[in-house]
Amino acid sequence: MAYFLEETFTKIDFQKNRFQKGEYENCRFDNCNFYEVDLSNSKFIECNFKDCNLSLIKIKNTAFQDVDFESCKMLGILFETCNSFGLQFSFFESSLKSSSFFKLKINKTIFKNCSLEEVDFTSCELMQSKFENCNLLGAKFEGTNLEKANFETAYNFSINPTSNKLKNAIFSSGNLEGLLDFINILIK
């Protein structure tokens, strides 16, 4: 398996140039196109993806350890298929619409200024995670551990407190309706 250390990959279209599976440590990917590329069985350690299109990538058994995604398009990714060992990532100003984190243990994950529309967080562990200024329209929370998670500036979410763990989760008084809409009351 190939090994890459502290390399920068800029404006590479991996649909046209074959992606080399391997271990990438301390690497940067700037403005690269990974659309529908198979990244399975690769390992990314302390890497940064910026302005990349990662929509519909395949990540079976792929490791993401301390990886940041910034201003990326990440539609329809099945994160539950990746390697859960040491799994740690953060998302900034990215769109993850229709992606899935089903049953993943991703405590302390940061989502900042992200579109998380229709994302599946079912049975996920998100303790102490932060959803800063994130759009959660249609996001699915069911059997999700959200203890100490911060939703203070999140919006468009609908979270049923009876089917999720919310102990010490943080909400603002302006977004509490997202905890009550499942009981069909009108808030004025």
Salt bridges, closest charged atoms under 4 A:
ASP30 OD1 - ARG28 NH2 2.86
ASP38 OD2 - LYS21 NZ 3.62
GLU70 OE2 - LYS50 NZ 3.79
GLU132 OE2 - LYS112 NZ 3.84
GLU132 OE1 - LYS130 NZ 3.71
